[in-house]
Amino acid sequence: MSLPGLLGLLFLASQGFAADVQVIGYGAKTGINLEGITPLSPQLRAILAYTAMRAAGAGCPVFRDENDHTADDGQLHCDLTDALGLGYQCSPTHTGIVKQWFGKNLGALFDNNASLKYAMENDDLKWVCEATGNTASAQTSWRFLRLRTHADRVTVDGVIVSINRNDKVGIYANSWNEYNEYKIHADSVEVLRRVSTIIE
């Protein structure tokens, strides 16, 4: 099976599996099950909301129902964002919870890049939120994702795959490991460490 055909999502918590493991085909809709870590605290919801901002693609069907387009509202809906009850991908509700809980740590989340500066100037984090559907010629998706909690620490690690389809070159992809570590506070989430490593 090709790399795009191996896209899937996995969530783990300190007490064991917190979601079903599902291998899906390229462009197919993923299955998300957060029962193992519910009820979600606002801080965990914010962490997963940021995670959803990092990649879309697989699990974000352009049409919610291929046979009934009346189900579509003109917005991109993704499984993880839907499971969190945050509305459509990159909606004010989705990005707002990230801004609320990360606050002064936003720079650490987005590496203080130019897009973040523009987003902050315009008071809208949609400019740093991935919103490409599963049929886009260029898209970024989570292939594997794991969340673990221990006391006031949360780690999220996984593999992101970036795919680009080009009429002249064909389909090519690259991937990288992501590792993020957070500390939970009563009124905020602190970013302790973020590491991205290209997979050769």
Secondary structure, 3 states (H helix, E strand, C coil): CCHHHHCEECCEECCEECCCCEECCCCCCCCCCCHHHCCCCHHHHHHHHHHHHHCCCCCCCCCCCCCCHHHCCCCCCCHHHHHCCCCCCCCHHHHHHHHHHHHHHHHHHCCCCHHHHHHHHCCCHHHHCCCCCCCCCEEEEEEEEEEEEECCEEEEEEEEEEEEEECCCEEEEEEEEEEEEEEECCCCEEEEEEEEEECC
